[in-house]
Amino acid sequence: MLPRDQTFIVGLQVPNRADLAPTVQSIITKYGQDIIGRFGLPSSDKDKGLIVLFMQEAEAVDRLTTDLAEMADLQIRTVAFD
């Protein structure tokens, strides 16, 4: 298990924002206790959205990204900092 002082940034690009956002939000809410910060921006045409999540537990990041990966077209990137 990784140390708790490690920080993870999980970036999500949500295409077809109007269609996918409710499902993405539902999954994010499921992991709300594991998320220490969140930042979101819509694209200028409001069709896409960018969501950035800050987390500290590797296992929670793995569970969250596994659930999100089931959604077609959603782009997910994770960065870990010591």
KOLMI-554204 format. One line per 5 residues: number of its first residue (from 0); for each residue x, y, z of N, C-alpha, C. Coordinates in Angstrom, 1 decimal, padded with zeros to 4 digits. Example, Ala and Ser with C-alpha at 12.3 -4.5 7.8 and 13.67 -1.06 7.14 Angstrom:
BEGIN
0	013.2/-005.7/007.8/012.3/-004.5/007.8/013.2/-003.3/007.8; 012.8/-002.2/007.1/013.7/-001.1/007.1/012.9/000.0/007.9
This chain:
BEGIN
0	000.8/-001.2/000.0/000.0/000.0/000.0/000.9/001.2/000.0; 000.5/002.2/-000.7/001.3/003.5/-000.9/001.1/004.3/000.4; 002.0/005.2/000.7/001.9/006.0/001.9/000.7/007.0/001.7; 000.1/007.4/002.8/-001.0/008.3/002.7/-000.6/009.8/002.3; 000.6/010.1/002.4/001.0/011.4/002.1/001.3/011.6/000.6
5	001.0/010.6/-000.2/001.1/010.7/-001.7/-000.2/011.4/-002.2; -000.1/012.2/-003.2/-001.2/012.9/-003.8/-001.4/012.5/-005.2; -002.6/012.3/-005.6/-003.0/011.9/-006.9/-003.9/012.9/-007.5; -003.6/013.2/-008.8/-004.5/014.0/-009.6/-005.2/013.1/-010.6; -006.5/013.1/-010.7/-007.2/012.3/-011.7/-007.9/013.3/-012.6
10	-007.6/013.3/-013.8/-008.2/014.3/-014.8/-009.2/013.5/-015.7; -010.3/014.1/-015.9/-011.4/013.5/-016.7/-011.8/014.5/-017.8; -011.8/014.1/-019.0/-012.4/014.9/-020.1/-013.7/014.2/-020.5; -014.7/015.0/-020.3/-016.1/014.4/-020.5/-016.6/015.0/-021.8; -016.7/014.1/-022.9/-017.3/014.6/-024.1/-018.8/014.5/-024.0
15	-019.5/015.1/-024.9/-021.0/015.0/-024.8/-021.5/015.2/-023.4; -021.0/016.4/-022.9/-021.2/016.7/-021.5/-022.7/016.6/-021.0; -023.6/017.0/-021.8/-025.0/017.0/-021.5/-025.5/015.6/-021.2; -025.0/014.6/-022.0/-025.4/013.2/-021.9/-024.7/012.5/-020.8; -023.3/012.7/-020.7/-022.5/011.9/-019.8/-022.4/012.5/-018.3
20	-022.6/013.8/-018.2/-022.3/014.4/-016.9/-023.1/013.8/-015.7; -024.4/013.5/-015.9/-025.1/012.9/-014.7/-024.5/011.6/-014.3; -024.1/010.7/-015.2/-023.5/009.4/-014.8/-022.1/009.6/-014.2; -021.3/010.5/-014.8/-020.0/010.8/-014.2/-020.1/011.4/-012.8; -021.1/012.3/-012.6/-021.3/012.9/-011.3/-021.7/011.9/-010.3
25	-022.5/010.9/-010.7/-023.0/009.9/-009.8/-021.8/009.0/-009.3; -020.9/008.7/-010.2/-019.7/007.9/-009.8/-018.8/008.7/-008.9; -018.6/010.0/-009.3/-017.7/010.8/-008.4/-018.3/010.9/-007.0; -019.6/011.1/-006.9/-020.3/011.2/-005.6/-020.1/010.0/-004.8; -020.1/008.8/-005.4/-019.8/007.5/-004.7/-018.5/007.5/-004.0
30	-017.5/008.2/-004.5/-016.2/008.3/-004.0/-015.9/009.6/-003.2; -016.9/010.3/-002.9/-016.8/011.7/-002.3/-015.9/011.7/-001.1; -016.0/010.6/-000.2/-015.2/010.6/001.0/-013.7/010.4/000.7; -013.4/010.0/-000.5/-012.0/009.8/-000.9/-011.4/011.0/-001.6; -012.2/011.9/-002.0/-011.8/013.1/-002.9/-011.5/014.3/-001.9
35	-010.3/014.8/-002.0/-010.0/016.0/-001.1/-010.2/017.3/-001.8; -010.3/017.3/-003.1/-010.6/018.5/-003.9/-011.1/018.2/-005.3; -011.8/019.2/-005.8/-012.3/019.0/-007.2/-012.4/020.3/-007.9; -012.1/020.3/-009.2/-012.1/021.5/-010.0/-012.7/021.1/-011.3; -013.7/021.9/-011.9/-014.3/021.5/-013.1/-014.4/022.8/-014.0
40	-014.3/022.5/-015.3/-014.4/023.6/-016.3/-015.1/023.1/-017.5; -016.1/023.8/-018.1/-016.7/023.4/-019.3/-015.9/024.0/-020.5; -015.9/023.4/-021.6/-015.3/023.9/-022.8/-016.1/025.2/-023.2; -015.5/026.0/-024.1/-016.1/027.3/-024.4/-017.5/027.0/-025.1; -017.6/025.9/-025.8/-018.9/025.6/-026.5/-019.8/024.8/-025.6
45	-019.4/024.5/-024.4/-020.1/023.8/-023.3/-020.4/022.3/-023.7; -019.8/021.8/-024.8/-020.0/020.4/-025.2/-019.2/019.5/-024.4; -018.0/019.9/-024.0/-017.1/019.0/-023.2/-016.8/019.6/-021.9; -016.4/018.8/-021.0/-016.0/019.3/-019.6/-014.7/018.7/-019.2; -014.0/019.4/-018.4/-012.8/018.9/-017.8/-013.0/018.9/-016.3
50	-012.7/017.8/-015.7/-012.9/017.6/-014.2/-011.5/017.2/-013.7; -011.0/017.8/-012.6/-009.8/017.4/-012.0/-010.1/017.1/-010.5; -009.7/015.9/-010.1/-009.9/015.4/-008.8/-008.6/015.2/-008.1; -008.6/015.6/-006.8/-007.4/015.4/-005.9/-007.7/014.3/-004.9; -006.8/013.3/-004.8/-007.0/012.2/-003.9/-005.7/011.8/-003.3
55	-005.8/011.0/-002.2/-004.6/010.6/-001.5/-004.4/009.1/-001.3; -005.4/008.3/-001.6/-005.3/006.8/-001.4/-005.3/006.1/-002.8; -004.3/005.4/-003.0/-004.1/004.7/-004.3/-005.2/003.7/-004.6; -005.7/003.0/-003.6/-006.8/002.0/-003.8/-008.1/002.7/-004.2; -008.3/003.9/-003.6/-009.5/004.6/-004.0/-009.4/005.1/-005.4
60	-008.2/005.6/-005.8/-008.0/006.0/-007.2/-008.3/004.9/-008.1; -007.8/003.7/-007.8/-008.0/002.5/-008.7/-009.4/002.2/-008.8; -010.2/002.2/-007.7/-011.6/001.9/-007.7/-012.4/002.9/-008.6; -012.1/004.2/-008.3/-012.8/005.3/-009.0/-012.5/005.2/-010.5; -011.2/005.0/-010.9/-010.9/005.0/-012.4/-011.4/003.8/-013.0
65	-011.5/002.7/-012.3/-012.1/001.4/-012.9/-013.6/001.7/-013.2; -014.3/002.3/-012.2/-015.7/002.5/-012.5/-015.9/003.5/-013.6; -015.1/004.5/-013.7/-015.2/005.5/-014.8/-014.8/005.0/-016.1; -013.9/004.0/-016.1/-013.4/003.5/-017.4/-014.5/002.7/-018.1; -015.5/002.3/-017.5/-016.6/001.6/-018.1/-017.4/002.5/-019.0
70	-017.2/003.8/-018.9/-018.0/004.8/-019.8/-017.2/005.0/-021.1; -017.9/004.8/-022.2/-017.3/005.0/-023.5/-017.0/006.5/-023.7; -015.8/006.7/-024.3/-015.4/008.1/-024.8/-014.9/008.9/-023.6; -015.0/008.6/-022.4/-014.4/009.3/-021.3/-012.9/009.2/-021.3; -012.2/010.3/-021.3/-010.7/010.2/-021.2/-010.3/010.4/-019.7
75	-009.5/009.5/-019.2/-009.0/009.5/-017.8/-007.5/009.5/-017.8; -006.9/010.4/-017.0/-005.5/010.4/-016.8/-005.2/010.6/-015.3; -004.2/009.9/-014.8/-003.9/009.9/-013.4/-002.4/010.3/-013.3; -002.1/011.2/-012.4/-000.7/011.6/-012.1/-000.5/011.4/-010.6; 000.6/010.8/-010.2/000.9/010.6/-008.8/002.1/011.4/-008.4
80	002.0/012.0/-007.2/003.1/012.8/-006.7/003.5/012.3/-005.3; 004.8/012.2/-005.0/005.3/011.8/-003.7/005.2/012.9/-002.7
